[in-house]
């Protein structure tokens, strides 16, 4: 199964015009040697002088410490901490407040209100698109900039109340194309798409459907309530359509759907997942008695550079999903505030596009801050890749990791870099 996936991924890469020469999966499954083709920049050889702000930027963190996306909290929260630490060590004046979103649109707004009451000037989060939707209006009304490292719903690109919102991960058009081509390259002709009935699940399912239409692949979407008492009806519907592949657009509850499919005789090697289920602990959730239960299962999610992934992996037991994007949220907000010379929300959001495009490239807070102090227009090149944020706050670049469970181990077997300009 492993070699078959690697061969077919090479075919996928050849077919994707949006991918920038990034097929580098290693035959030995060594995650530390994955090559990311777009990561060609080098840090400056001389350490820049420290720059001290004359104001303190207070950052509010709204992350899933509990709930269905709690598996994301380690790489995202640790990356936010690392960014704050790096900024402070370079002379930046930032302070972090933390709060739990609980992957719950009823709880997250309460957390946001508390953080604003404690003086947060900006917000990093939430992890889930639907959770961010639960408080985006509050931040828009209060004119508080918000950056999400993992909201991929296309809705944010066009909605009226996103004027103070931006993100460091591309919308789902990119991952939908990569995922659809991967499934088709593996030979699937009749694909089941069980999808959460929320903003993220609905949008990604429709994007996958569009791509399957282009590829001539039959599919059926099975939208389900994430709070359902049982997912047996979804499993039975997938059996009924005679699917030869399943693409799961789920969070933690997907483990129950997978368990049902396995019990019905559906092989793990014909299952695929996106970021919502990119969880190193997924096999234990499906069957704690069998570490190899998901061998062949393939998952795709956004990642960061090799160097940062190595740094982060040592602190998170190998989980690096959305780490680079979380780090970059903090950096962009801090640099935008520095360029604005203010903690005022409108002043900060006005600088977000400016500090991530068109200017002189810089690669860390100290270097970028020194350039800003010299009156230079900067272009911060992120840990997650060249951001190139556009006018609506979407990045023009995406870096994706493709992982597979092999011999019970969650192994990054490939990576793909996407230039969203090629998506039109």
N, C-alpha and C positions, 0 to 999 in steps of 0.2 A: 504493500500500500504506500509505503514511504516513497520509494523510487518512482512509482506511478504518479504521485502528486507532483514530485519535482519536475518530471518530464512534462507534465501538462501545464505546470506554471510557466515553463519556458515558452510554451506555445501561447499562453495568455499574454505574456509580456510582448511577444512579437506582434500580437494583434492590437495592442492598446497604443494608439497614437498619443494619448495623454500621458503615458509613462515615460519618464526621462531616463532611459537606459539603466534600470535599477534592479535587474534580476540577478541576485547574488547569493541564492541559497546554497549552503554548504552540504555536501553529501554526508558528512559525519555528524550533522545536526548540532555543531558547536555554535551556540548562540552568540559567543563573544566575537566571532569572526565574520558576522554578517556585514556586508559592504553596502553602504548607502551612497549611491553614485552622486547625489547632489551635494553631499557634505564635503565640498572641496576647499572650503576656506580655512585659513590658519589664523590663530590668535597672533596679535602683534608681539614682536620680539621684546619690546621694552615695556616695562610696567608704567602705566600712566600715573600722573600725580593724583592724589586723592582730592575729591571735591566734597565739601560739606554744605548741605542745604541749610538755609536760614529759616526753614519751616519743617514741621513734622507731618509726613503723610501717614494717615491711619488707614490701614487696609483691613476690611472685614472679610473673613473667610466663611463661606457657606458651603460646606461639603458633607457628603453622606457618611458620617461617623457610624450611623446605623442604617438599617433598611436594605432594600433589594439591590442597591449598588454599593454596599459597604465594602465589597472587595476592591473598589477603586480608591478607598480612602488612603491606603498606604502610599502608593506612588504619587497621588495628587497632593496630599497633605505634606508629605516629606519634601516634595519638589517646591511647594510654596515656602516651606521653612528654609530650604536651601537658598532660594532666591532672596528672601529677607536677610538671611545671614550674609550672602555675598554682597548685597547692597550696603549693609551696615559696615562690613569690613572694608569696603571701598570708600567709606565716608558718607554714605547716604543716610538720611534721617527718616527712617520708616519704622512703623510699629504695627504689629499684627494682633487683631482680635479674632477669635474663633467662634464658630457656631455650627450646630448640626442641622442639616437639611432633612435628614432621616428619609430621603427619597420620597417625601410626602408633601404634596402641594398644600396641605393644611398646616403643617408644622413649619415649613421653611419661611413663610411670611412673618411668623412670630419671631423667628431667629433674626431675620433681616431688620425688623423694627427694633429689636434689642440692640443690635450692632450699631444702627444709626443713632439710637439714643445714647450709646457709649462713645459716639464721636467719629464713627467710620466715615472717611471721605470718599472711599471707593469700595466696591464689592468684587470679590473673586468667587465665581460660582453662578449657578449651581451646576452639579454634574449632569443631571437629567434635563432634557429640553422642557418637559412638562412642568418640572419644578421651577425652572427659571420663569416660565410663563406665569406662575402663580404670584410673582412679585415684581415682574418687569414694569408694570404700570406704576407701582409704588416708587420705584427708582426713577422712572421717567418724570413723575410729578415732582419728586424731590430734587431732580437734576443731579443724580448721583451716578457717576460712571460705573458700568458693570462689565466685567470680562469673564466669559466662560471658556474653560479649556476643553470642553467636551460636548457642548450643545451642537448637534449636527442637523437638527430639523431645518429645512429650507425656509420655514415660516419667518424666522428672524430677519431674513434678508429684505423682506418687503413690508413688514407690519409697521404701522404708524407710530407705535409707542416704543420703537427700538432706537430712538435717537440718542440714547446714552448707553447703548449696548454695543459691544463688539466681541469677537471670539478669536481664538488662536487655532481652532480646528476648522477645516473646510466644511461646508454643508454636505449633506449625504449624496449629492450627485456624484462625487468622486468615488466613494467607497461602493456605491451601488453599481457603478460601471465595472470596477475591479472584481467585485464579488460575482456579478452576473457572468462575466467572461470566464472566471475561474470555474464556476459550476458547469457552464456550457463546454469548456475545454475538457472537463472530466467526463463528458459524454452524456450528461443528463438531458432528458427530453421531456420529462413530465414532473415538474417541481412543485412541491407544497411549500407555502410560505406562512407558517403560524406567526402572527404579529400581535403585539400588544395593541389594545385599542386606545392608544394615547397619541399625542402630537408626533412623537418620534416614530413610533411603530407604524402609524398610518402613512406618514410621509415616505419613510424608507421603503415600505411595501410597494407603494405606487411607483417609486423610482425604479425598483427592481423589476416591476412588471413592465415598465416602458422599455427597459433594456432587454428583457426576455422577448418582448415583441419584436425588437430589432433583430434578435438572434434567431428567431423562429422557434423558440422553446415554449412549450405549453406550460402553464402554471395555474395555480389557484391560491388565492389569499384566504387564510382562515383567521379572521380578527377575533380576539378573545379578550375577556375581562381579566385583567391581572389579579383581581381579588376573587376570582371564581372559586367555589368550594372544591371543584374537581376539574381537571383538564382532560378527563377521559373523552368527552365529546370531540375535542380537537384531535386527539390521537385517532379516534374512530373515523373521523372525516378524512384524515390523511390516508389511513388504510383504505378507505372506500374509493379514493381517487386513483389508487394504484401508483402512487408516487415512486419515482426512482431516485429522488433526492429531496432533501428537506433543508430549507434555509430558515434558521430560527432567529426571529427578531424579538428577543426576549431579554428579560433581566434574570434574576436568580430563580424565578419560578420556572424558567425554562428547563431546569434540572428535572422537574416532574414530568414535563412533556417528553424529554429525552428518555427517561426511565420507562415511560409507557410505550414509546416507540421500540426500544430495545426488547421489551417483554413481548411485543407483537412480532418480533423477528426482523425488525428493520436494522441494518448494520450501521455502526457508528461511522464507518468510512464513507457513507453516503449522506452524512450530515455536515452542515456548515453553520457558522454563527458569525455575527458581527460584534461590535464593541460591547454591547450590553451583556454579553455572556463570555467575554474574554477573561476567564477566571482560572487561575492556576489550581484552585481547589475544586474545580467542577467534578472530576471523577469521584471524589469522596462524597459529594452531594448526591450523585446519581447512585453509587453503590459503594459504601465504605468498606466492603469486604473484597473488592476487586479493583486494584489500582490500574489495571489495564482495560477497564471497561469501555473507555472512550478512545482507544487507539485507532487512529485514522481520522478522527474528528478535526476539522480545520476551522480556524477562527481568524478574523481580520480586524485590526484596530489601529488607530493612530499611535505613532511612537515618536521618539526623538533621535538625536545623533548617537553614534556609537559611543563616543566619549562620555556623554552625559548618561546614557543608559548604563554604562559600566559603573559610573559613580553612584547612580540611583539604585541599581540592582543590589549593591552591597548592603544597602540599608532597608531593602524591601523584599528580600528573599527571591529576587528575580522578577518581581512584578514591576513593569515600567510603563504600562499603558497610561497615556495622557500625562506622563510626567513632564516631558519637554514642553507641552502646551501649557501646563500649570505654571511652570517656571516662567515662561514667556509672558503670561498674563501679568504677573507681578512686575516683571521688568518693564513692560510697555507702559503700565500705569505709572510706575515710578519715574521713568524717563519723560513721559508726557507731562507729569506734574512739574518736573524740573525744567522742562522747556517752557512751560507756561509760567513758571515762577510763582505758583499758586496752588492751593488745595481746593480752589473753586471748581465745581463740577463742570460747568460749561467751558471754562478755560482748559481743563485737562482733556476733555473729549475732543476739543478742537485741535489738539496736538497729536492725537493718536495716529491718524493717517500720516501726518508729517514726519514723525519719528521712526516710521517703519517703511518708508519708501523714498526713492529719488535722491536722497542726500548722500553724504559720505558714509560708507559702510563702517560699522563698528560692531564689536562682538561681545562686549561685557559692559557692566554698568560703569566701572571706573573709566574705561576708554571713552564710552559714549558721553559720560558726564563731563569729562575734560573738554571734549569737542563742543558740547553745548555751552560750557563756560567761556569758550573762545568765540562764541557766536556762529558756530558752524552748524549748518542744517545736516542732521544725521539720518542714517538709514540703519536701524538696529537689525542685525541678522540673528534670528532666534536660534535657540537650542533645538527647536522643532523644525528648523529650516528657514529659508528666506521668507519672511511673513508677507510682505507686500500687501498690507491691508488696504482694501479699497474704500470707496466713499461710504459704503454701508457697513463697514466693519468686518468684512469677510476676508480671510487670507487668500492669496492667489496661489498657494503652494500647500501640498499635503504630503506627509510622509507616513507610510502604512507598513505595519509588520504583519506577516502571515505566519501563523503558528499552527502546529499540529501536535496532537498527543501521540508520542512514539514511545513504545515500551513503558508506558505509564508516566512519561516525562513530557512536560509542556515545553516544546522546542520551537524556537523561531527558525523557520526553514527558508524564508525568503523575505525580501522587502521591496517595496515599490514606491517611487516618488512621482507625484502627480502634479502637473502644471494645469491649473484650472482654466487658464486662458484657452486651452485646447477644447474645453467643454462648450465653449460658445456662450 
